[in-house]
Amino acid sequence: MGKVKLLLDVIGDLRSLADSLQAVADAVADNGAAEAELTTTKEPEKAGKAGRAAAKNTAKKDAKAAKQEPEEKPLTLEEVRAVLAEKSRSGHTDEVRGLLAKHGADKLSEIDPAEYPALLAEAEVL
């Protein structure tokens, strides 16, 4: 019975050790992420002129990317249908039919998806 008790104590100690190691690993990971964030912001200061020039180029590229408008995803049939259905429910059924006819179709499904933005723009005016 003494050996079983000893083994149970060892298992308990191993579990405690594993929990402690996990806590240390989490703390190191948190510190590592914070430290990496700090070093990336301080690198241009340490690197000298070449590092600052590279940092400026990167900053300029980031600024250009931020200024460019993100590409709009193409409109789907369902999105256009939802807007036109709402307009129709609001009492603009005849105007919606007129828009469809203007774009050369009797039904929305017959309209070319490339014309969806123009159709929506006209529908928003209603």
Buried (B, 14 or more C-beta within 10 A) or exposed (E): EEEEEEEEEEEEEEEEEEEEEEEEEEEEEEEEEEEEEEEEEEEBEEEEEEEEEEBEEEEEEEEEEEEEEEEEEEBEEEEBEEBBEEBBEEEBEEBBEEBBEEBEBEEBEEBEEEBBEEBBEBBEEB
